[in-house]
Amino acid sequence: MMQFDVFVNPIAAMRRAYPLVVVLQSDFARDARDPIVAPLVPRQSMSEVAGRLTPIIAFQGSEHVALVPALMGIRSRDLAELRGSIASARSELLGAIDYLFFGV
């Protein structure tokens, strides 16, 4: 598992609203038991997007919103269904994390 890998949300009860999650934790901490992830939501299912905290990311031919304020830890063993990577959106994701934690 690498930073910015996208997985099917392993929490079945949340999957309808948040079908995917993206790993935000650094590759240096890839052996962590509970990596930090953010939900990815199809853009068309959201009426509004909050801005810098919720960057719009292209993934598999459609737009998704990364819900950085909804960070959560998920057991690494539960992240089983890899769908791809959004490493190309690194700048937008790191910008959202910086804004969330440091206000910059």
FIKOLZA-1660 file (N, C-alpha, C; in steps of 0.1 Angstrom, whole numbers, plus 5000, padded with zeros to 4 digits):
% residues 104
   i   px   py   pz ch aa at
   1 5008 4988 5000  A  M  N
   1 5000 5000 5000  A  M CA
   1 5009 5012 5000  A  M  C
   2 5006 5022 4991  A  M  N
   2 5014 5034 4989  A  M CA
   2 5005 5046 4991  A  M  C
   3 5012 5057 4995  A  Q  N
   3 5005 5070 4996  A  Q CA
   3 4997 5073 4983  A  Q  C
   4 4985 5077 4984  A  F  N
   4 4976 5081 4973  A  F CA
   4 4970 5069 4966  A  F  C
   5 4972 5057 4971  A  D  N
   5 4965 5045 4965  A  D CA
   5 4950 5047 4969  A  D  C
   6 4942 5043 4959  A  V  N
   6 4927 5043 4961  A  V CA
   6 4922 5029 4963  A  V  C
   7 4913 5027 4973  A  F  N
   7 4907 5014 4976  A  F CA
   7 4892 5016 4977  A  F  C
   8 4885 5005 4975  A  V  N
   8 4871 5004 4978  A  V CA
   8 4870 5006 4993  A  V  C
   9 4860 5014 4997  A  N  N
   9 4858 5016 5012  A  N CA
   9 4855 5002 5018  A  N  C
  10 4863 4998 5028  A  P  N
  10 4860 4985 5034  A  P CA
  10 4848 4985 5044  A  P  C
  11 4843 4997 5047  A  I  N
  11 4832 4998 5057  A  I CA
  11 4819 4997 5049  A  I  C
  12 4813 4986 5048  A  A  N
  12 4801 4984 5040  A  A CA
  12 4790 4994 5043  A  A  C
  13 4788 4997 5055  A  A  N
  13 4777 5006 5059  A  A CA
  13 4780 5021 5053  A  A  C
  14 4792 5024 5051  A  M  N
  14 4796 5037 5046  A  M CA
  14 4798 5038 5030  A  M  C
  15 4798 5026 5024  A  R  N
  15 4802 5025 5010  A  R CA
  15 4793 5032 5001  A  R  C
  16 4780 5033 5004  A  R  N
  16 4771 5039 4995  A  R CA
  16 4774 5054 4994  A  R  C
  17 4776 5061 5005  A  A  N
  17 4779 5075 5005  A  A CA
  17 4794 5078 5002  A  A  C
  18 4803 5069 5006  A  Y  N
  18 4817 5071 5004  A  Y CA
  18 4823 5058 4998  A  Y  C
  19 4822 5056 4985  A  P  N
  19 4825 5043 4978  A  P CA
  19 4840 5040 4978  A  P  C
  20 4849 5050 4979  A  L  N
  20 4863 5048 4978  A  L CA
  20 4870 5056 4989  A  L  C
  21 4882 5052 4992  A  V  N
  21 4891 5059 5002  A  V CA
  21 4905 5060 4995  A  V  C
  22 4912 5071 4999  A  V  N
  22 4925 5073 4994  A  V CA
  22 4935 5073 5006  A  V  C
  23 4946 5066 5005  A  V  N
  23 4956 5066 5016  A  V CA
  23 4963 5079 5015  A  V  C
  24 4964 5086 5027  A  L  N
  24 4971 5099 5027  A  L CA
  24 4984 5098 5035  A  L  C
  25 4985 5087 5043  A  Q  N
  25 4997 5085 5051  A  Q CA
  25 5009 5083 5042  A  Q  C
  26 5020 5088 5047  A  S  N
  26 5033 5087 5040  A  S CA
  26 5038 5073 5038  A  S  C
  27 5045 5071 5027  A  D  N
  27 5051 5057 5025  A  D CA
  27 5060 5053 5036  A  D  C
  28 5066 5063 5043  A  F  N
  28 5075 5060 5054  A  F CA
  28 5068 5052 5065  A  F  C
  29 5055 5054 5066  A  A  N
  29 5047 5048 5076  A  A CA
  29 5038 5037 5071  A  A  C
  30 5042 5031 5060  A  R  N
  30 5033 5022 5053  A  R CA
  30 5031 5009 5061  A  R  C
  31 5039 5006 5071  A  D  N
  31 5037 4994 5079  A  D CA
  31 5027 4997 5091  A  D  C
  32 5021 5009 5091  A  A  N
  32 5012 5012 5102  A  A CA
  32 5000 5003 5101  A  A  C
  33 4995 4999 5113  A  R  N
  33 4984 4990 5114  A  R CA
  33 4971 4997 5109  A  R  C
  34 4969 5010 5112  A  D  N
  34 4957 5017 5108  A  D CA
  34 4961 5030 5100  A  D  C
  35 4963 5028 5087  A  P  N
  35 4967 5040 5079  A  P CA
  35 4956 5050 5078  A  P  C
  36 4960 5063 5077  A  I  N
  36 4950 5074 5076  A  I CA
  36 4945 5075 5062  A  I  C
  37 4932 5075 5060  A  V  N
  37 4926 5076 5047  A  V CA
  37 4916 5088 5047  A  V  C
  38 4912 5092 5035  A  A  N
  38 4901 5101 5033  A  A CA
  38 4891 5096 5023  A  A  C
  39 4878 5098 5025  A  P  N
  39 4869 5093 5016  A  P CA
  39 4870 5100 5002  A  P  C
  40 4867 5093 4992  A  L  N
  40 4865 5099 4978  A  L CA
  40 4851 5097 4974  A  L  C
  41 4845 5108 4970  A  V  N
  41 4831 5107 4966  A  V CA
  41 4829 5112 4952  A  V  C
  42 4821 5105 4943  A  P  N
  42 4819 5110 4930  A  P CA
  42 4814 5125 4930  A  P  C
  43 4819 5133 4922  A  R  N
  43 4816 5148 4922  A  R CA
  43 4801 5150 4920  A  R  C
  44 4795 5142 4911  A  Q  N
  44 4781 5144 4908  A  Q CA
  44 4771 5142 4920  A  Q  C
  45 4776 5134 4930  A  S  N
  45 4768 5131 4942  A  S CA
  45 4768 5142 4952  A  S  C
  46 4776 5153 4950  A  M  N
  46 4778 5164 4960  A  M CA
  46 4772 5176 4954  A  M  C
  47 4763 5183 4961  A  S  N
  47 4757 5195 4957  A  S CA
  47 4767 5207 4958  A  S  C
  48 4775 5207 4968  A  E  N
  48 4785 5218 4970  A  E CA
  48 4798 5212 4974  A  E  C
  49 4809 5219 4970  A  V  N
  49 4822 5215 4974  A  V CA
  49 4828 5227 4982  A  V  C
  50 4835 5224 4993  A  A  N
  50 4839 5234 5002  A  A CA
  50 4852 5242 4998  A  A  C
  51 4859 5237 4988  A  G  N
  51 4871 5245 4984  A  G CA
  51 4883 5237 4986  A  G  C
  52 4893 5244 4992  A  R  N
  52 4906 5239 4994  A  R CA
  52 4907 5226 5003  A  R  C
  53 4897 5225 5012  A  L  N
  53 4897 5213 5020  A  L CA
  53 4891 5200 5013  A  L  C
  54 4885 5202 5002  A  T  N
  54 4879 5191 4995  A  T CA
  54 4882 5192 4980  A  T  C
  55 4895 5189 4976  A  P  N
  55 4899 5191 4962  A  P CA
  55 4891 5181 4953  A  P  C
  56 4889 5186 4941  A  I  N
  56 4883 5177 4931  A  I CA
  56 4894 5170 4923  A  I  C
  57 4893 5157 4922  A  I  N
  57 4904 5148 4917  A  I CA
  57 4898 5140 4905  A  I  C
  58 4906 5140 4895  A  A  N
  58 4902 5131 4883  A  A CA
  58 4907 5117 4887  A  A  C
  59 4898 5107 4886  A  F  N
  59 4901 5093 4888  A  F CA
  59 4893 5084 4879  A  F  C
  60 4899 5076 4872  A  Q  N
  60 4892 5067 4863  A  Q CA
  60 4882 5073 4854  A  Q  C
  61 4885 5084 4848  A  G  N
  61 4877 5091 4839  A  G CA
  61 4865 5099 4844  A  G  C
  62 4865 5101 4857  A  S  N
  62 4854 5110 4863  A  S CA
  62 4860 5118 4875  A  S  C
  63 4853 5128 4879  A  E  N
  63 4857 5136 4890  A  E CA
  63 4852 5131 4903  A  E  C
  64 4861 5131 4913  A  H  N
  64 4858 5127 4926  A  H CA
  64 4863 5138 4936  A  H  C
  65 4856 5139 4947  A  V  N
  65 4860 5149 4957  A  V CA
  65 4866 5142 4969  A  V  C
  66 4878 5146 4972  A  A  N
  66 4885 5141 4984  A  A CA
  66 4881 5148 4996  A  A  C
  67 4874 5141 5005  A  L  N
  67 4869 5147 5018  A  L CA
  67 4880 5147 5029  A  L  C
  68 4889 5156 5027  A  V  N
  68 4901 5156 5037  A  V CA
  68 4896 5159 5051  A  V  C
  69 4886 5167 5054  A  P  N
  69 4882 5169 5068  A  P CA
  69 4876 5156 5074  A  P  C
  70 4873 5146 5066  A  A  N
  70 4867 5133 5071  A  A CA
  70 4878 5122 5073  A  A  C
  71 4890 5126 5076  A  L  N
  71 4901 5116 5078  A  L CA
  71 4897 5106 5088  A  L  C
  72 4902 5094 5086  A  M  N
  72 4899 5083 5095  A  M CA
  72 4910 5072 5094  A  M  C
  73 4912 5064 5104  A  G  N
  73 4921 5053 5103  A  G CA
  73 4913 5040 5100  A  G  C
  74 4919 5033 5091  A  I  N
  74 4913 5020 5087  A  I CA
  74 4923 5009 5088  A  I  C
  75 4920 4998 5093  A  R  N
  75 4930 4987 5094  A  R CA
  75 4935 4983 5080  A  R  C
  76 4948 4983 5079  A  S  N
  76 4955 4980 5067  A  S CA
  76 4950 4967 5060  A  S  C
  77 4947 4957 5069  A  R  N
  77 4943 4944 5063  A  R CA
  77 4929 4945 5057  A  R  C
  78 4921 4955 5060  A  D  N
  78 4908 4957 5054  A  D CA
  78 4909 4964 5041  A  D  C
  79 4920 4971 5038  A  L  N
  79 4921 4977 5025  A  L CA
  79 4926 4967 5014  A  L  C
  80 4916 4960 5009  A  A  N
  80 4920 4948 5001  A  A CA
  80 4917 4951 4986  A  A  C
  81 4908 4960 4983  A  E  N
  81 4904 4961 4969  A  E CA
  81 4910 4974 4963  A  E  C
  82 4923 4973 4958  A  L  N
  82 4930 4984 4952  A  L CA
  82 4923 4988 4939  A  L  C
  83 4921 5000 4937  A  R  N
  83 4915 5005 4924  A  R CA
  83 4924 5013 4916  A  R  C
  84 4935 5018 4921  A  G  N
  84 4944 5026 4914  A  G CA
  84 4951 5036 4923  A  G  C
  85 4956 5047 4917  A  S  N
  85 4963 5057 4924  A  S CA
  85 4959 5071 4919  A  S  C
  86 4960 5081 4928  A  I  N
  86 4958 5094 4925  A  I CA
  86 4970 5103 4928  A  I  C
  87 4982 5097 4927  A  A  N
  87 4994 5103 4930  A  A CA
  87 4996 5116 4921  A  A  C
  88 4990 5116 4910  A  S  N
  88 4990 5128 4901  A  S CA
  88 4984 5140 4908  A  S  C
  89 4976 5138 4918  A  A  N
  89 4969 5149 4925  A  A CA
  89 4976 5152 4938  A  A  C
  90 4988 5149 4939  A  R  N
  90 4996 5150 4952  A  R CA
  90 4995 5165 4957  A  R  C
  91 4998 5174 4948  A  S  N
  91 4998 5189 4952  A  S CA
  91 4985 5193 4958  A  S  C
  92 4974 5189 4952  A  E  N
  92 4960 5193 4957  A  E CA
  92 4958 5186 4970  A  E  C
  93 4961 5174 4972  A  L  N
  93 4959 5167 4984  A  L CA
  93 4967 5172 4996  A  L  C
  94 4980 5174 4993  A  L  N
  94 4989 5180 5003  A  L CA
  94 4984 5194 5007  A  L  C
  95 4980 5202 4997  A  G  N
  95 4975 5215 5000  A  G CA
  95 4963 5215 5010  A  G  C
  96 4954 5205 5007  A  A  N
  96 4942 5203 5016  A  A CA
  96 4946 5199 5030  A  A  C
  97 4956 5190 5031  A  I  N
  97 4961 5186 5044  A  I CA
  97 4967 5198 5052  A  I  C
  98 4976 5205 5045  A  D  N
  98 4982 5217 5051  A  D CA
  98 4971 5227 5056  A  D  C
  99 4961 5229 5048  A  Y  N
  99 4951 5239 5051  A  Y CA
  99 4943 5234 5063  A  Y  C
 100 4940 5221 5064  A  L  N
 100 4932 5215 5075  A  L CA
 100 4940 5217 5088  A  L  C
 101 4953 5213 5088  A  F  N
 101 4961 5213 5101  A  F CA
 101 4968 5225 5104  A  F  C
 102 4972 5233 5094  A  F  N
 102 4981 5245 5096  A  F CA
 102 4975 5258 5091  A  F  C
 103 4964 5257 5084  A  G  N
 103 4957 5269 5080  A  G CA
 103 4965 5277 5069  A  G  C
 104 4974 5269 5062  A  V  N
 104 4981 5275 5051  A  V CA
 104 4979 5268 5038  A  V  C
% end
